[in-house]
Amino acid sequence: MDNNKTTEDLRVRRTHKLLYNALLDLMDKHPFGNITVKQICDLAMVHRTTFYTHFQDKFDLLSRAMQQIAEEEFKGIVDVSFSPSDNFRELFSLATKHKKLFSILLAEERDSLRNLLRREMGRGIREYLAKHNSIEENSIDMQIKIEAYIGAVLGVITWWIESNMPIEQEELYAKMNIFSDWKFAD
Protein backbone atom coordinates (compact mmCIF):
# COMPACT_ATOMS: atom_id res chain seq x y z
CA MET A 1 0.00 0.00 0.00
CA ASP A 2 2.74 2.46 0.94
CA ASN A 3 4.64 1.53 -2.22
CA ASN A 4 1.59 2.38 -4.37
CA LYS A 5 1.20 5.70 -2.57
CA THR A 6 4.87 6.52 -3.12
CA THR A 7 4.57 5.64 -6.81
CA GLU A 8 1.47 7.83 -7.09
CA ASP A 9 3.21 10.71 -5.30
CA LEU A 10 6.17 10.44 -7.67
CA ARG A 11 3.85 10.52 -10.68
CA VAL A 12 2.03 13.56 -9.34
CA ARG A 13 5.31 15.36 -8.64
CA ARG A 14 6.59 14.44 -12.10
CA THR A 15 3.39 15.75 -13.73
CA HIS A 16 3.58 18.99 -11.75
CA LYS A 17 7.23 19.42 -12.69
CA LEU A 18 6.54 18.81 -16.40
CA LEU A 19 3.71 21.35 -16.39
CA TYR A 20 5.70 23.87 -14.36
CA ASN A 21 8.72 23.61 -16.68
CA ALA A 22 6.49 23.90 -19.75
CA LEU A 23 4.93 27.05 -18.33
CA LEU A 24 8.36 28.56 -17.65
CA ASP A 25 9.57 27.72 -21.15
CA LEU A 26 6.48 29.33 -22.66
CA MET A 27 6.77 32.40 -20.41
CA ASP A 28 10.30 32.82 -21.71
CA LYS A 29 8.88 33.30 -25.22
CA HIS A 30 5.39 34.73 -24.69
CA PRO A 31 3.60 37.02 -22.21
CA PHE A 32 1.74 35.01 -19.59
CA GLY A 33 -1.61 36.39 -20.77
CA ASN A 34 -1.10 34.89 -24.24
CA ILE A 35 -0.26 31.38 -23.03
CA THR A 36 -3.02 28.76 -23.19
CA VAL A 37 -3.50 25.58 -21.17
CA LYS A 38 -3.35 23.67 -24.47
CA GLN A 39 0.13 25.08 -25.18
CA ILE A 40 1.30 24.15 -21.68
CA CYS A 41 -0.07 20.61 -22.01
CA ASP A 42 1.32 20.10 -25.51
CA LEU A 43 4.80 21.18 -24.47
CA ALA A 44 4.68 19.10 -21.26
CA MET A 45 3.20 16.13 -23.14
CA VAL A 46 0.45 15.92 -20.53
CA HIS A 47 -3.21 15.46 -21.42
CA ARG A 48 -5.49 18.43 -20.68
CA THR A 49 -7.69 16.19 -18.52
CA THR A 50 -4.66 15.46 -16.36
CA PHE A 51 -3.89 19.18 -16.16
CA TYR A 52 -7.40 19.94 -14.92
CA THR A 53 -7.20 17.08 -12.42
CA HIS A 54 -4.38 18.96 -10.70
CA PHE A 55 -5.00 22.65 -11.49
CA GLN A 56 -8.00 24.91 -12.08
CA ASP A 57 -6.27 26.99 -14.77
CA LYS A 58 -2.90 28.44 -15.74
CA PHE A 59 -3.12 30.99 -12.92
CA ASP A 60 -3.50 28.15 -10.42
CA LEU A 61 -0.46 26.41 -11.94
CA LEU A 62 1.65 29.58 -11.64
CA SER A 63 0.41 30.28 -8.13
CA ARG A 64 1.12 26.75 -6.90
CA ALA A 65 4.55 26.77 -8.52
CA MET A 66 5.33 30.04 -6.71
CA GLN A 67 4.02 28.61 -3.42
CA GLN A 68 6.27 25.59 -3.80
CA ILE A 69 9.29 27.77 -4.43
CA ALA A 70 8.34 29.97 -1.49
CA GLU A 71 8.06 26.98 0.81
CA GLU A 72 11.29 25.41 -0.38
CA GLU A 73 13.46 28.44 -0.95
CA PHE A 74 12.26 31.85 0.23
CA LYS A 75 11.73 30.98 3.88
CA GLY A 76 15.50 30.79 4.34
CA ILE A 77 16.06 34.37 3.23
CA VAL A 78 13.92 35.88 5.95
CA ASP A 79 15.12 34.03 9.00
CA VAL A 80 13.86 35.69 12.16
CA SER A 81 17.47 36.20 13.25
CA PHE A 82 17.65 38.58 10.24
CA SER A 83 21.20 39.48 9.47
CA PRO A 84 20.95 41.79 6.44
CA SER A 85 24.24 40.54 5.00
CA ASP A 86 23.28 36.87 5.39
CA ASN A 87 19.86 37.50 3.89
CA PHE A 88 21.37 39.40 0.92
CA ARG A 89 23.71 36.49 0.27
CA GLU A 90 20.80 34.01 0.38
CA LEU A 91 18.63 36.14 -1.89
CA PHE A 92 21.35 36.62 -4.52
CA SER A 93 22.14 32.91 -4.37
CA LEU A 94 18.46 32.18 -4.94
CA ALA A 95 18.32 34.64 -7.86
CA THR A 96 21.34 32.94 -9.41
CA LYS A 97 19.86 29.48 -8.92
CA HIS A 98 16.47 30.49 -10.38
CA LYS A 99 17.66 33.12 -12.87
CA LYS A 100 15.14 32.14 -15.54
CA LEU A 101 12.22 32.18 -13.11
CA PHE A 102 13.28 35.49 -11.56
CA SER A 103 13.76 37.18 -14.94
CA ILE A 104 10.41 35.96 -16.26
CA LEU A 105 8.37 36.73 -13.17
CA LEU A 106 9.99 40.08 -12.38
CA ALA A 107 9.03 41.14 -15.91
CA GLU A 108 5.43 39.86 -15.70
CA GLU A 109 2.57 42.31 -15.34
CA ARG A 110 1.26 40.45 -12.31
CA ASP A 111 4.53 40.97 -10.38
CA SER A 112 3.90 37.69 -8.58
CA LEU A 113 7.54 37.14 -7.63
CA ARG A 114 8.02 40.73 -6.54
CA ASN A 115 4.90 40.53 -4.35
CA LEU A 116 5.98 37.21 -2.87
CA LEU A 117 9.47 38.50 -2.07
CA ARG A 118 8.09 41.76 -0.67
CA ARG A 119 5.66 39.89 1.58
CA GLU A 120 8.20 37.36 2.85
CA MET A 121 10.95 39.93 3.40
CA GLY A 122 8.53 42.26 5.16
CA ARG A 123 7.38 39.46 7.42
CA GLY A 124 10.93 38.52 8.33
CA ILE A 125 12.04 42.09 9.00
CA ARG A 126 8.92 42.82 11.04
CA GLU A 127 9.49 39.70 13.17
CA TYR A 128 13.13 40.63 13.67
CA LEU A 129 12.26 44.19 14.71
CA ALA A 130 9.56 42.96 17.08
CA LYS A 131 12.03 40.58 18.69
CA HIS A 132 15.18 42.74 18.80
CA ASN A 133 14.06 46.37 18.96
CA SER A 134 11.82 48.72 20.81
CA ILE A 135 10.15 50.11 17.68
CA GLU A 136 6.37 50.03 17.95
CA GLU A 137 5.26 47.11 15.80
CA ASN A 138 2.97 48.81 13.28
CA SER A 139 4.38 52.32 13.52
CA ILE A 140 5.05 54.57 10.55
CA ASP A 141 8.78 54.51 11.41
CA MET A 142 8.86 50.72 11.24
CA GLN A 143 6.98 50.62 7.94
CA ILE A 144 9.25 53.24 6.35
CA LYS A 145 12.37 51.27 7.33
CA ILE A 146 10.91 48.02 6.04
CA GLU A 147 9.79 49.52 2.72
CA ALA A 148 13.11 51.31 2.15
CA TYR A 149 15.07 48.11 2.73
CA ILE A 150 12.82 45.92 0.60
CA GLY A 151 12.64 48.48 -2.22
CA ALA A 152 16.41 48.79 -2.37
CA VAL A 153 17.02 45.04 -2.38
CA LEU A 154 14.34 44.27 -4.99
CA GLY A 155 15.53 47.17 -7.15
CA VAL A 156 19.09 45.85 -7.19
CA ILE A 157 17.97 42.27 -7.89
CA THR A 158 15.74 43.43 -10.75
CA TRP A 159 18.56 45.52 -12.25
CA TRP A 160 21.04 42.65 -11.84
CA ILE A 161 18.80 40.13 -13.60
CA GLU A 162 17.60 42.50 -16.34
CA SER A 163 21.25 43.44 -17.01
CA ASN A 164 22.07 39.73 -17.44
CA MET A 165 24.01 39.55 -14.18
CA PRO A 166 26.96 41.74 -15.27
CA ILE A 167 28.91 40.98 -12.08
CA GLU A 168 29.32 37.80 -10.08
CA GLN A 169 26.99 37.08 -7.17
CA GLU A 170 29.76 37.47 -4.57
CA GLU A 171 30.89 40.82 -6.00
CA LEU A 172 27.32 42.09 -5.98
CA TYR A 173 26.93 40.85 -2.43
CA ALA A 174 30.09 42.73 -1.41
CA LYS A 175 28.83 45.93 -3.02
CA MET A 176 25.48 45.50 -1.26
CA ASN A 177 27.21 45.57 2.12
CA ILE A 178 26.42 49.29 2.17
CA PHE A 179 23.26 48.12 3.91
CA SER A 180 25.21 46.63 6.80
CA ASP A 181 25.34 50.14 8.24
CA TRP A 182 21.57 50.56 8.13
CA LYS A 183 20.13 50.80 11.58
CA PHE A 184 16.74 49.24 12.12
CA ALA A 185 16.61 50.33 15.73
CA ASP A 186 15.95 53.82 17.01
QUITA-V530015 format. One line per field, one symbol per residue. phi: phi as a letter, one per 40 degrees, with the letter a starting at -180 (. if undefined). burial: I if it has 24 or more other ideal C-beta (glycine too) atoms within 12 Angstrom, else O. A space follows every 50 residues. Layout:
BEGIN
phi = ???
burial = ???
END
This chain:
BEGIN
phi = .cccccccccccccccccccccccccccbbcdcccbcdccccccfbcdcc dccbbcacccdcccccccccccbccccbdccfbdcccddccccccccbdc ccccccccdcfccdcccdcccccccccccccbbbccdbccdccccccccc dcccccccdccccgfcbcdcccdccccdccccbcbc
burial = OOOOOOOOOOOOOOIIOIIIOIIIOIIOOOOIOOIOIOIIIOIIOIOOOO IOOIIOOIOOIIIIIIOOIIOOIIIIIIOOOIOIOOIIIIIIIIIIOIII IIIIIIOIOOOIIIOIIIIIIIIIIIOIIOOOOOIOOOOOOIOOIIOOII OOIIOIIIOIIOOOIOOOIOOIIOOIOOIOOOOIOO
END
